[in-house]
Amino acid sequence: MIKNTKILIVDDDRSIGEMLQMLLEMNGYEVIFSQEPGKTEENITAHGTDLVLLDMLISGVNGTDVCARIRSDKNISQVSILMMSALHDAGKRCKTAGANDFIAKPFEMDELLQKINKCTMGIG
C-alpha cells in the first residue's frame, strides 16, 4: 500500500460502501464514500483522489459511462479506476470503458487489497 492513498468509493448500496470504507480505512487508506455517480468527477478533484472504486450499476447510471467521462477529462484522466459488479461478463465492458482493473462481486477483502495495490503502483 502507498501511504496516504486516497480512495473514492462510488456505490449506491450504503451498507456495501460503508463496510468497504471501514475496512479500507483499517488498512491505512483515506476513503471517501459517495452514492452520487454524477458527482464523481467533482469528488475526484475536491479530494485529490488516487483511485476510484466504482460500481458498474449505480442508481440507474451505468458506471462505465462514469468511467469513460473520467478518462475523457484531461484534468483527472490519470486517476486509477477499479470497477466492480456482480453482473456476468462485466469485466470486459468495464475495461473497455477505461477501468484499470475489475473485481467481481462478491469478493474477498484480500483480493480487493491486491487489486488496489496493483492499481496504485507508482502513486506517491
CYANA upper distance limits for C-alpha pairs under 8 A (distance plus 0.5 A):
  1 MET  CA      5 THR  CA      8.20
  1 MET  CA    117 ASN  CA      6.12
  1 MET  CA    120 THR  CA      8.38
  2 ILE  CA    117 ASN  CA      8.17
  2 ILE  CA    120 THR  CA      7.77
  2 ILE  CA    121 MET  CA      8.05
  2 ILE  CA    123 ILE  CA      7.46
  2 ILE  CA    124 GLY  CA      7.20
  3 LYS  CA     28 GLY  CA      7.93
  3 LYS  CA     29 TYR  CA      7.99
  3 LYS  CA    124 GLY  CA      8.08
  4 ASN  CA     28 GLY  CA      7.93
  4 ASN  CA     29 TYR  CA      6.61
  4 ASN  CA     30 GLU  CA      6.77
  5 THR  CA     29 TYR  CA      6.06
  5 THR  CA     30 GLU  CA      6.65
  5 THR  CA     49 THR  CA      8.27
  5 THR  CA     50 ASP  CA      6.60
  5 THR  CA     51 LEU  CA      8.25
  5 THR  CA    120 THR  CA      8.38
  5 THR  CA    123 ILE  CA      8.37
  5 THR  CA    124 GLY  CA      8.41
  6 LYS  CA     29 TYR  CA      6.66
  6 LYS  CA     30 GLU  CA      5.19
  6 LYS  CA     31 VAL  CA      6.29
  6 LYS  CA     32 ILE  CA      8.28
  6 LYS  CA     47 HIS  CA      8.25
  6 LYS  CA     48 GLY  CA      7.55
  6 LYS  CA     49 THR  CA      5.49
  6 LYS  CA     50 ASP  CA      5.71
  6 LYS  CA     51 LEU  CA      7.00
  7 ILE  CA     29 TYR  CA      7.48
  7 ILE  CA     30 GLU  CA      6.66
  7 ILE  CA     31 VAL  CA      5.33
  7 ILE  CA     32 ILE  CA      6.83
  7 ILE  CA     49 THR  CA      6.28
  7 ILE  CA     50 ASP  CA      6.52
  7 ILE  CA     51 LEU  CA      5.34
  7 ILE  CA     52 VAL  CA      6.23
  7 ILE  CA     53 LEU  CA      7.45
  8 LEU  CA     31 VAL  CA      6.37
  8 LEU  CA     32 ILE  CA      5.34
  8 LEU  CA     33 PHE  CA      6.37
  8 LEU  CA     34 SER  CA      7.87
  8 LEU  CA     43 ASN  CA      8.20
  8 LEU  CA     44 ILE  CA      7.76
  8 LEU  CA     49 THR  CA      6.81
  8 LEU  CA     50 ASP  CA      8.50
  8 LEU  CA     51 LEU  CA      6.81
  8 LEU  CA     52 VAL  CA      5.26
  8 LEU  CA     53 LEU  CA      6.55
  9 ILE  CA     17 GLY  CA      7.08
  9 ILE  CA     21 GLN  CA      8.00
  9 ILE  CA     31 VAL  CA      7.77
  9 ILE  CA     32 ILE  CA      6.69
  9 ILE  CA     33 PHE  CA      5.26
  9 ILE  CA     34 SER  CA      6.61
  9 ILE  CA     52 VAL  CA      6.44
  9 ILE  CA     53 LEU  CA      5.20
  9 ILE  CA     54 LEU  CA      6.59
 10 VAL  CA     17 GLY  CA      7.97
 10 VAL  CA     33 PHE  CA      6.71
 10 VAL  CA     34 SER  CA      5.50
 10 VAL  CA     35 GLN  CA      6.21
 10 VAL  CA     36 GLU  CA      7.49
 10 VAL  CA     37 PRO  CA      6.85
 10 VAL  CA     40 THR  CA      7.90
 10 VAL  CA     52 VAL  CA      7.77
 10 VAL  CA     53 LEU  CA      6.68
 10 VAL  CA     54 LEU  CA      5.44
 10 VAL  CA     55 ASP  CA      6.68
 10 VAL  CA     58 ILE  CA      8.44
 11 ASP  CA     16 ILE  CA      8.09
 11 ASP  CA     17 GLY  CA      6.52
 11 ASP  CA     33 PHE  CA      8.32
 11 ASP  CA     34 SER  CA      7.09
 11 ASP  CA     35 GLN  CA      5.75
 11 ASP  CA     36 GLU  CA      8.26
 11 ASP  CA     37 PRO  CA      8.28
 11 ASP  CA     54 LEU  CA      7.01
 11 ASP  CA     55 ASP  CA      5.81
 11 ASP  CA     58 ILE  CA      6.46
 12 ASP  CA     17 GLY  CA      8.18
 12 ASP  CA     34 SER  CA      8.25
 12 ASP  CA     35 GLN  CA      5.12
 12 ASP  CA     36 GLU  CA      7.79
 12 ASP  CA     58 ILE  CA      5.71
 12 ASP  CA     59 SER  CA      6.49
 13 ASP  CA     17 GLY  CA      6.65
 13 ASP  CA     35 GLN  CA      7.85
 14 ARG  CA     18 GLU  CA      6.43
 14 ARG  CA     35 GLN  CA      7.74
 15 SER  CA     19 MET  CA      6.51
 16 ILE  CA     20 LEU  CA      6.56
 17 GLY  CA     21 GLN  CA      6.53
 17 GLY  CA     33 PHE  CA      6.78
 17 GLY  CA     34 SER  CA      8.34
 18 GLU  CA     22 MET  CA      6.63
 18 GLU  CA     33 PHE  CA      7.64
 19 MET  CA     23 LEU  CA      6.71
 20 LEU  CA     24 LEU  CA      6.43
 21 GLN  CA     25 GLU  CA      6.50
 21 GLN  CA     31 VAL  CA      6.38
 21 GLN  CA     32 ILE  CA      7.75
 21 GLN  CA     33 PHE  CA      7.28
 22 MET  CA     26 MET  CA      6.67
 23 LEU  CA     27 ASN  CA      6.97
 24 LEU  CA     28 GLY  CA      7.09
 24 LEU  CA     29 TYR  CA      6.08
 24 LEU  CA     30 GLU  CA      8.22
 24 LEU  CA     31 VAL  CA      7.61
 25 GLU  CA     29 TYR  CA      5.34
 25 GLU  CA     30 GLU  CA      6.52
 25 GLU  CA     31 VAL  CA      6.93
 34 SER  CA     40 THR  CA      8.41
 35 GLN  CA     58 ILE  CA      8.25
 36 GLU  CA     40 THR  CA      7.55
 37 PRO  CA     58 ILE  CA      7.38
 37 PRO  CA     61 VAL  CA      7.75
 37 PRO  CA     63 GLY  CA      8.15
 37 PRO  CA     66 VAL  CA      7.51
 38 GLY  CA     66 VAL  CA      8.28
 39 LYS  CA     43 ASN  CA      6.53
 40 THR  CA     44 ILE  CA      6.66
 40 THR  CA     66 VAL  CA      8.04
 41 GLU  CA     45 THR  CA      6.91
 41 GLU  CA     70 ILE  CA      7.05
 41 GLU  CA     76 ILE  CA      8.10
 42 GLU  CA     46 ALA  CA      6.54
 43 ASN  CA     47 HIS  CA      6.37
 43 ASN  CA     49 THR  CA      8.16
 44 ILE  CA     48 GLY  CA      6.22
 44 ILE  CA     49 THR  CA      5.35
 44 ILE  CA     50 ASP  CA      8.48
 44 ILE  CA     76 ILE  CA      7.83
 45 THR  CA     49 THR  CA      7.44
 45 THR  CA     76 ILE  CA      7.77
 49 THR  CA     79 VAL  CA      7.62
 50 ASP  CA     79 VAL  CA      6.02
 50 ASP  CA     80 SER  CA      6.77
 50 ASP  CA    120 THR  CA      7.77
 50 ASP  CA    123 ILE  CA      8.00
 51 LEU  CA     79 VAL  CA      6.31
 51 LEU  CA     80 SER  CA      5.11
 51 LEU  CA     81 ILE  CA      6.10
 51 LEU  CA     82 LEU  CA      7.74
 51 LEU  CA    116 ILE  CA      8.42
 51 LEU  CA    119 CYS  CA      8.08
 51 LEU  CA    120 THR  CA      7.52
 52 VAL  CA     79 VAL  CA      7.80
 52 VAL  CA     80 SER  CA      6.77
 52 VAL  CA     81 ILE  CA      5.28
 52 VAL  CA     82 LEU  CA      6.62
 52 VAL  CA     83 MET  CA      8.39
 53 LEU  CA     81 ILE  CA      6.65
 53 LEU  CA     82 LEU  CA      5.44
 53 LEU  CA     83 MET  CA      6.26
 53 LEU  CA     84 MET  CA      7.83
 54 LEU  CA     63 GLY  CA      7.10
 54 LEU  CA     81 ILE  CA      7.48
 54 LEU  CA     82 LEU  CA      6.67
 54 LEU  CA     83 MET  CA      5.12
 54 LEU  CA     84 MET  CA      6.65
 55 ASP  CA     63 GLY  CA      6.47
 55 ASP  CA     83 MET  CA      6.15
 55 ASP  CA     84 MET  CA      5.38
 55 ASP  CA     85 SER  CA      6.42
 56 MET  CA     62 ASN  CA      6.30
 56 MET  CA     63 GLY  CA      4.63
 56 MET  CA     64 THR  CA      6.69
 56 MET  CA     83 MET  CA      6.92
 56 MET  CA     84 MET  CA      6.47
 56 MET  CA     85 SER  CA      5.98
 56 MET  CA     90 ALA  CA      8.44
 56 MET  CA     94 CYS  CA      8.02
 57 LEU  CA     61 VAL  CA      6.46
 57 LEU  CA     62 ASN  CA      5.54
 57 LEU  CA     63 GLY  CA      6.09
 57 LEU  CA     85 SER  CA      7.86
 58 ILE  CA     62 ASN  CA      6.88
 58 ILE  CA     63 GLY  CA      7.06
 61 VAL  CA     65 ASP  CA      8.24
 62 ASN  CA     66 VAL  CA      7.43
 63 GLY  CA     67 CYS  CA      6.59
 63 GLY  CA     83 MET  CA      8.42
 64 THR  CA     68 ALA  CA      6.60
 64 THR  CA     93 ARG  CA      7.83
 64 THR  CA     94 CYS  CA      6.23
 64 THR  CA     97 ALA  CA      5.96
 64 THR  CA     98 GLY  CA      8.49
 65 ASP  CA     69 ARG  CA      6.69
 65 ASP  CA     97 ALA  CA      7.78
 66 VAL  CA     70 ILE  CA      6.83
 67 CYS  CA     71 ARG  CA      6.84
 67 CYS  CA     81 ILE  CA      7.89
 67 CYS  CA     94 CYS  CA      8.46
 67 CYS  CA     97 ALA  CA      6.61
 67 CYS  CA     98 GLY  CA      6.75
 67 CYS  CA     99 ALA  CA      7.12
 68 ALA  CA     72 SER  CA      6.72
 68 ALA  CA     97 ALA  CA      5.78
 68 ALA  CA     98 GLY  CA      6.62
 69 ARG  CA     73 ASP  CA      6.87
 70 ILE  CA     76 ILE  CA      6.76
 70 ILE  CA     77 SER  CA      5.94
 70 ILE  CA     79 VAL  CA      8.48
 71 ARG  CA     76 ILE  CA      7.78
 71 ARG  CA     77 SER  CA      4.85
 71 ARG  CA     78 GLN  CA      7.96
 71 ARG  CA     98 GLY  CA      7.02
 72 SER  CA     77 SER  CA      6.82
 73 ASP  CA     77 SER  CA      5.94
 74 LYS  CA     78 GLN  CA      8.38
 80 SER  CA     99 ALA  CA      7.90
 80 SER  CA    100 ASN  CA      6.64
 80 SER  CA    119 CYS  CA      6.56
 80 SER  CA    120 THR  CA      7.31
 81 ILE  CA     98 GLY  CA      8.31
 81 ILE  CA     99 ALA  CA      5.48
 81 ILE  CA    100 ASN  CA      5.86
 81 ILE  CA    101 ASP  CA      7.37
 81 ILE  CA    119 CYS  CA      8.00
 82 LEU  CA     99 ALA  CA      6.40
 82 LEU  CA    100 ASN  CA      6.39
 82 LEU  CA    101 ASP  CA      5.47
 82 LEU  CA    102 PHE  CA      5.97
 82 LEU  CA    103 ILE  CA      7.82
 82 LEU  CA    115 LYS  CA      8.27
 82 LEU  CA    116 ILE  CA      7.90
 82 LEU  CA    119 CYS  CA      7.81
 83 MET  CA     91 GLY  CA      8.47
 83 MET  CA     94 CYS  CA      7.02
 83 MET  CA     99 ALA  CA      6.84
 83 MET  CA    101 ASP  CA      6.96
 83 MET  CA    102 PHE  CA      5.29
 83 MET  CA    103 ILE  CA      6.88
 84 MET  CA     91 GLY  CA      8.43
 84 MET  CA    102 PHE  CA      6.13
 84 MET  CA    103 ILE  CA      5.36
 84 MET  CA    104 ALA  CA      6.09
 84 MET  CA    105 LYS  CA      6.98
 85 SER  CA     90 ALA  CA      7.13
 85 SER  CA     91 GLY  CA      8.47
 85 SER  CA    103 ILE  CA      7.44
 85 SER  CA    104 ALA  CA      5.79
 85 SER  CA    105 LYS  CA      5.89
 86 ALA  CA     90 ALA  CA      8.32
 86 ALA  CA    104 ALA  CA      6.10
 86 ALA  CA    105 LYS  CA      5.02
 86 ALA  CA    106 PRO  CA      7.27
 87 LEU  CA    104 ALA  CA      8.26
 89 ASP  CA     93 ARG  CA      8.07
 90 ALA  CA     94 CYS  CA      6.70
 91 GLY  CA     95 LYS  CA      6.69
 91 GLY  CA    101 ASP  CA      8.44
 91 GLY  CA    102 PHE  CA      6.00
 91 GLY  CA    103 ILE  CA      7.87
 91 GLY  CA    104 ALA  CA      8.10
 92 LYS  CA     96 THR  CA      6.58
 93 ARG  CA     97 ALA  CA      6.77
 94 CYS  CA     98 GLY  CA      7.15
 94 CYS  CA     99 ALA  CA      6.14
 94 CYS  CA    101 ASP  CA      8.42
 94 CYS  CA    102 PHE  CA      7.40
 95 LYS  CA     99 ALA  CA      5.08
 95 LYS  CA    100 ASN  CA      7.03
 95 LYS  CA    101 ASP  CA      7.00
 95 LYS  CA    102 PHE  CA      7.67
100 ASN  CA    119 CYS  CA      7.01
101 ASP  CA    115 LYS  CA      7.80
101 ASP  CA    119 CYS  CA      7.68
103 ILE  CA    107 PHE  CA      7.65
103 ILE  CA    112 LEU  CA      7.74
103 ILE  CA    115 LYS  CA      8.36
107 PHE  CA    111 GLU  CA      7.30
107 PHE  CA    112 LEU  CA      7.50
108 GLU  CA    112 LEU  CA      6.97
109 MET  CA    113 LEU  CA      6.66
110 ASP  CA    114 GLN  CA      6.72
111 GLU  CA    115 LYS  CA      6.81
112 LEU  CA    116 ILE  CA      6.63
113 LEU  CA    117 ASN  CA      6.60
114 GLN  CA    118 LYS  CA      6.70
115 LYS  CA    119 CYS  CA      6.61
116 ILE  CA    120 THR  CA      6.60
117 ASN  CA    121 MET  CA      6.62
